[in-house]
Amino acid sequence: MKRDIFNAIADPTRRAIITLLALQAMTPNALAEHFNTSRQAVSKHIQILAECDVVTQQQTGREIYYHFNAKKMKEVDEWIERFRQLWDDRFNQLDNLLNDL
């Protein structure tokens, strides 16, 4: 079974890795320095993110740099968009009710 973007963002460590990579490309060792876990654990999270196409890798010499794929997050935005109008309508109803009170 192929993982999807929602598998990628389900874990708080992976969300933190995404946040770091959104700022700049990093190596697995550089990423691991930000966490109180082993480099192997961070590598496993990177592997899952790569399977979900949230990160891409680029080899530069002996180093592998991981880059954030912002286009992949569009899937989350499109899923949430279906609920935005519903939320807006309910908040507007609540505003109207509070104004009437």
C-alpha positions in Angstrom: 0.0 0.0 0.0 1.4 3.4 -1.0 1.4 6.0 1.6 -0.3 9.4 1.0 0.2 12.9 2.3 -2.0 12.3 5.3 0.3 9.5 6.5 3.2 11.9 6.2 1.6 14.7 8.3 0.1 12.3 10.9 3.2 12.2 13.0 4.5 15.2 14.9 8.1 14.4 14.2 7.4 14.3 10.5 5.6 17.6 10.7 8.6 19.1 12.4 10.9 17.7 9.7 8.6 19.2 7.0 8.8 22.6 8.8 12.6 22.4 8.9 12.9 21.5 5.3 10.5 24.2 4.3 13.1 26.7 5.5 16.1 25.0 3.8 17.4 21.8 2.3 19.1 19.6 4.9 21.1 16.4 5.2 19.8 13.6 7.5 22.5 14.3 10.0 21.6 18.0 10.1 17.9 17.1 10.6 18.8 14.5 13.4 20.5 17.3 15.4 17.1 18.9 16.0 15.6 15.8 17.6 16.2 13.7 20.7 16.1 10.5 18.8 18.6 8.4 16.8 19.6 9.3 13.4 18.1 6.0 12.3 14.7 7.1 13.6 14.9 10.4 11.8 16.0 8.5 8.6 12.9 6.3 8.9 10.7 9.4 9.1 12.5 10.8 6.0 11.9 7.6 4.2 8.2 7.8 4.9 8.1 11.5 3.7 10.0 10.5 0.5 7.5 7.7 -0.1 4.7 10.2 0.2 6.6 12.6 -2.2 6.6 15.3 0.5 10.4 15.5 0.2 12.8 15.0 -2.6 16.5 14.1 -2.4 19.4 15.6 -4.3 22.9 14.1 -4.1 25.7 16.6 -3.9 29.0 14.8 -3.7 28.8 12.3 -0.9 26.0 14.2 0.9 22.2 13.7 0.3 20.1 16.8 0.7 16.4 16.6 1.3 14.1 19.3 -0.1 10.5 20.1 0.8 8.0 19.5 -2.0 5.5 22.3 -1.4 3.3 21.2 -4.3 2.5 18.0 -2.5 0.8 19.9 0.3 -1.7 21.1 -2.2 -3.6 17.8 -1.6 -4.1 18.8 2.0 -5.3 22.2 1.0 -7.8 20.8 -1.5 -9.2 18.4 1.1 -9.6 21.1 3.7 -11.1 23.5 1.1 -14.3 21.3 1.0 -14.9 22.1 4.7 -14.0 25.8 4.6 -17.4 27.0 3.3 -19.1 24.9 5.9 -17.0 26.4 8.7 -17.5 29.9 7.4 -21.3 29.4 7.3 -21.4 28.1 10.8 -19.2 30.9 12.2 -21.4 33.5 10.4 -24.5 31.9 11.9 -22.8 32.1 15.3 -21.9 35.8 14.7 -25.5 36.5 13.8 -26.8 34.8 16.9 -24.4 36.6 19.2 -25.3 40.0 17.6 -29.0 39.3 18.1 -28.4 38.5 21.8 
